Amino acid sequence: MKRAVKIRIYPTKQQKEKLSQHFAANRFIYNYMLAKKEKSYKEDNKKISCFDQVKELTLLKKEEKYLWLKDIDSQSLQLTIRNLDTAFKNFFRRIKKGSPASELGYPRFKPWYFARQSFQYPQRVKINEEKNKIYLPKIGWVKAIIHRDIKTIKTVTVSREAGQYHASILTEFPEINQINKGSRIALDMGVKTFATASNDNDILLPDIADEEKKIKLLDKALSRKKHSRKKGEKIEVSNKYKKLLLKKQKIYLKIKNIKKNVTHKQTLQIVKDCQYVFIEDLKIKNMTKSAKGNEEVHGKNVKQKSGLNRSIQRQSWGDFFTILEYKLKERNGELIRINPKNTSRECSQYGYIDKENRESQSIFKCKSCNYCENADRNASYNILKRGNILLLELGNQAQLKNAPVSAIV
C-alpha cells in the first residue's frame, strides 16, 4: 500500500537559496514547455511529445542564456516535463468522457506568487533517521523531523509554502487488516454544523473567524501597495507587498492545518467504528456556481448566493470526503454516495415528503404525523435508511455472483 509521508525540513540559508533556484527552474521549464506546446499546436497544428521535450531540455542547457539550468537536478526537470505531459493526457481524457468545462482542467502557467512552490525527485534521495536528516540531490543533507518509519522511497516532492519547507515521501506501508462488520453511519453535510451524524456524534469545525478577519485587513493593505493591477501588466512589486503577501499566506496555511488536523482526527474515529459510511452525492462545483447571470439574464439574490458559496467552500467538504474514503479503503470499508433528492423534506419515520415539512433551517416537523426533529438529524436518518436499502440490493447482487458485498459496493 503506497502512502505519502509529509515531513518538515529545516534547510540552512545556503540550502534555501539552492531550493529557491530549484523551484524557479522547475517553474520556468514547466511554463517554457507549456508555451512551446501551445505555440506548436496553434501555428503548425502539431503535438510535441514528452520525449521530444526532454531532448529539447538537453539542448537548452547548452545555450549560453540557460547555462544556469546545469546547477539544477536534471531528473527533477525531466519529471516536471513528464508531469506536464500527464496533465495534458488527463485533460484530453476528460474531453473524451464529455466532462463539463469546469472539470476539464487545462494545464495553466505557474506564477511566482503562488503560495505553494514545489518540485519532485524521482530517486537518489536518502534518509538518516538517527541524525534526523534527509539527503536531497544538489542540495545536500537537510535537517528534518522524521516521525514515521520509512523503509522504501518511491518519489519525493519538496515544497515551500508560506515560508515553511516540507518533503512528501511516497513510500510503502503495511496493509491495515481491520474490519468493522455491519457497522454503519450516515452524515448530512451542512454549513452551520459541518456534519450531522445519524449516531448523534456530530462533527464541528473550529472557529476561524479571527483568522478570516485578519485576511480581510491584509487584502485592504495589499491593494494599496505597489503591484500589477491589470492582467499581463509587468511592474516591479514592492518589498512591502511581498512581506504582506507572505503574512497572508501564513494565515491561510494556519487555517489549512487547523482544518486538516480536525479532519484527520474525526475521520480516523469514524473509520475505527464503522465499515460503511453513507453521504449525499453532492455536486459541490454546481452548488457553488455564481448567481450573477449574464447581460441578457441577470441573476437573483446574488449577494446571498455569494455568501452561501463562501460558506460551502469554507467547509472543505471535498477534502473531507477524500480523506475519509482512502482511510475506509485501507480498512476494507466503503464510502457510499446516496441520491440527495428530498432527504431534507422526507419524514424519516413514515416517508411523507412535503417541502413544508422543513419549517426553518433547523426545525423539521412532518405535516402528516407531526414528527418533530432537528432538520439535519432527520436528513441523516433518511440517508442512513436509503444507504441500508442500497447495501441490501448490492448484497443480493453479490450473492448471485458469489462475491463479497465490499467488492460490489
N, C-alpha and C positions, 0 to 999 in steps of 0.2 A: 504494500500500500504506500503510494507516494504522497508525501505531505511537505509543505514548506514551513521551515522554522525561521522566524524573523528574530535576528539578534541585533542589539545596539552595538555600534562600533565607535571608537574614540580616536580618530586619526590626529596626528600631530599637525602643526601649522604647515610644514612642508608637504605632508601627505594630503592635506586639504587642498593645496594648490594643484597637486597632481590629479586628485579626484575631480576638481573643477575642470581641468583640461580634458579629462575623460568624458565628463558629462557634456561639455561643449562640443567635443569632437564627434561623439555619437549622435548628438542632436543635429550637428551640421551634416553628417553623412546621411542621416535619415531624410532631412529636408532636401539635400542635394539630389539624392537618388529619386525621391518622390517627384521633384521638379523635372528630372530627366524623363521619367515615365510619362508624366502628363504631356510634356512637350513632344515626345516621340509619337504619342497616340493622337494628339491634336493635329500635328503637322504632317506626319507620314502614315498615320493610321496603323502603326506598328506597336506591338507589345515587347518590352525589353524583359528578358528572363532574369531570374535571380543569379544564374551562373554568369551571364554577361556583365552584370553589375559588380559582382565580386572581382571579375577580371579587370573591370574599369577602375576599381579601387586600387589595385596593384599599380596601374599606370598613373593614377592620380598622385600617389605617394612620391613618384619620381619627378613630378613637376616642381619647379622652384617655389611656386606660390604655396604649395601644400606640403612642403617638407616637414612641417611640424606634426603631420599625421604619423610620422615614424616613431614619435615618442609615445604613441598610444598603442595599447594592446591590440594587435591585429585581429585576433579571434573575436574580440568584443565588437569590433567594427563589422566583421563579416556576419556576426549574429544579428546585428542591427539591420543589415540588408535582408537577411532571411526573415526577420520579424516583419519588415515592411512587405515582403512578398506574401507572407502568411495573411497579413491584414487585407491585401488585395484579393487573395483567394477566398477569404471569408466574406468579403463584400460581394463578389460575383456569385458565390454560393447562395447568399440571401436573395439576390436578384432572381436567380433561377427558381427559388422557392416561392417567389412572389410576396416577400415580406413588405410591410408598409415602409414608406420613405423614412420615417423616423427611426427605423430599426436597421437600416442598410449599413450604416457605419463606414462611410467612405473615409479612407486614411487622410488625416489632417496634418498640416505643418505644425511642428512643435516650437512654440516661442520660448524665449529665455525666462520669461516671468512666471512660468508655471510653478506652482508651489512645490511640486514633486518632480525631480530630475533623476534619471536612472540609466543604467546600462548593465549588460549581462556578461558573465564569464561562462563559457561552456565547459571548461575544465581547468586543471592546473591550480586549483585553489586548495590550500591545506589548512588544517585546524590543529592547534596545540591547546588541548583542554586544560592541561596542567598549568600553563602560563596564561591562559585566557587570551589567546591571540589567534588571529586569522591571517593567512598569507594571501595577498591579492597580487597577481602578476603586474609588474610595472609600478606597483605602489609599495610593496614590502609587507613586513609583519605589522599588523594593526591591532591595537588593544581592543578587546571586545568582552562582552558579558555573555558567556555561553551557558545557557540554563538548561539545555537538553543534551542527551547523549546522541551525538551524530556520528554514525559509522560510515555511511557512504554519501558521497556528494555528487549529485547529478549536474545541476546548474546553480549558479549564484547570481542574484540580482542585487547590485549595490545601488542604494538610493539616498537622496538628500531631500529632506522635507522640513521646511521651517527651521533651518539651521541644524537639524539633527541628522545623523548618518546611521543607516541600517544596512544589514546584509540578509537577504532572504535566501535560505539554503534549501533547495529541493532535495529531499532525502527519502530513504525507505523506512517505514515504520511497521512494526508487527501488527497484524490484524487484531481487532478487539472482538472477542467472542462473547458478546453479551446480548441476550435476547429477553425482552420483557413480553412474554407471550400473552396476547389478548388485551393488554393494557392500552387504552385509547384516550385521546383528549382532542377537543376542538377549540380553536382560537378564533375569536372575532376581532379583527384589527380595527382600531379606532384612532381618533385624533386626541381626545382628552385622556382616555385610558389607552395606552399603547396596544395592549392585547387583553381581552376579557376571555377567561378560560372557563370551560364547562365544568371544571372541578373546583371552581372558586379561587384558584391560585392565580390571580391576575398579575400581569407584568406591567410595571410602571417604569418610565424613563426618568432619570434625574433632571432636575430643573436647570436649564442652561440659559435662562432669561438674562442673567447678568452678563454672560459672555456675548450674547447677541446684541445687547445694548452697546458694549464696547466696540463691536464690529461696525455698528451704525455710525458711531462717533469717528472711528478711524476712516470710514468711507468719505465722510464730510471733509476731514482733514486732507485725505489723499487727493480729493478733487481740486484742492487749492494749490497743490504742489506741481512742479514742472514735469509734464509728461505728455505723450501724444494723445490728442483728443479725437482724432479722426482716423478712420481705417486706412492703413497704408502710409500714414504720416510718420516720417522719421525725425525724431527730435531727441536730443540728449536728455536722459532722465536725471533729475536732481538726486543728490545723495539722501536728502531728507525724505524724498518719495520712496527710495529703496528701503530706508530704515523703517518707515511706517508700514510698508508692504510686508516686510519680514515680521513685524509685530502682529499684523493682521493674520498672517499665515500661521503664526504660533498659536493664536487663539483658536483658529479653525482646527489645527492639529489637536489641541486640548479637547475640543468638543468631540472630534472624531474618536479620540482614545477613550473618552468617557463612555460614549455610545458603544464602542466595540467591547469594552470591559464588561458592561452590563449585559450586552447581547450574548457574549460567550458564557457568562455565569448562568444566565437564565436558560439558554438553550441546552447547556450541559445538564441542568437539573431536570429539564423536560425529557431528554433522551435517556436519562438514567431510570426514569419512572415509566415511560411509555414506549410502546413499539410502533403505534400508528398515531400520527398527528394529522388532523383534518383542518384545512384552511380554505377560505374562499379563493376561487381562481380570479384574482383581481388583475385587471389591466391597468397597471399604475401609470403608464405613459398616457393612456387615454383619459384617466381620471385627472391628470394634472395639465391637460391641454388648456391653452389660453382661451378666454371667452371674448376677446376683443372683436373678433369677426373681421370683416374687410370693409372696403369703401362702399360697396353696394349694400351689404347686410351688416349693420352694426350689432355688436354684442349687447347682452343684457346682464345686469349685476356684475359688471367687470371687476369692480373693486372687491366685492365679497368673494368672487370666484378666485381672484389672485391671492387673497388672504388664505382661502381654503387650500389652494395649491401649495403655498409655502408651508402650511401646517402638515400636509401629507408628505412633502419632501423632507421636512424636518424629522419625521418619524423614521425614515430609512427602512421601510418595510422590506425592500428588495434585498438588502444586506442581511437582514434577519432571516429571511426565507433561505438564502444561500447557505448561511452558516448552519441553520437548523437541518437542512436537507443533507449536507455532507456528514454531519455528526450522526444522523439517523442511519445513513447508509453504512457507516463504519460499524454500527451495532446491529446490522441486519434489520433495521426499521424502515419505515416508508413515510414520506410526506405526501399526503393525498389531497389534491385540489378539488373542491366541490363547486358546482354551479351556484353563484351567489344570488340568483334571481329569487326575490321575495323572502330572503332569510330574515330580514328585519320587519316584515309585515305579517309573517305567518305565526300563528299561535303554536307554541311548542307543545301544548297539551293535547289539542284536538285537531290542529292543522287548518283552522279557519284563517283565510287570507283576506285582509282588507287594509287599504292604505291608511284608514283612520284608526287602526289598531295602535299605531305609534303616535301617542298624543303629543309627545315632545321628543327632544333629542335623547333624553334619559329614561323616559317612562313608556312602558308598553302595557296597554290594557285592552284585552280582547273584547270586541263588541258583541261576541256571541256568548262566551261563557264567563266573562268578567275576570278572567285570569290576569293578575297584575304582577309584573316583574320588571326588573331593570332591562331596558331595551337591548343593550349589548349582551347581557346574560341570556336573554331569550333567544337572540340570534345565534349564540354559541351552542345552545341546546339543539336548535334546528340544524346547524352544521354537523353536530355530532350524530343526529338521527339520520341525516342524509348520507353521512360517511359510513355508518354501520350498514345501511341498505346497500350501498355501493360495494362494500367489502364482502357482504354476503353473496352478491351477484358474482363478484370476482372469484370467491371461494368455490362456488358451484362450477364455474368455468374451469377452475384449477383441478377439481375432482374429475371432471370429464377428460381432462388432458393429462391426468396423473402427475400434476406439477404442484409445487408449494404455492400458497397464496402470494407470498412475497415476491415470487418470480413473475406473477401476472400483474400485480399492482404497479 
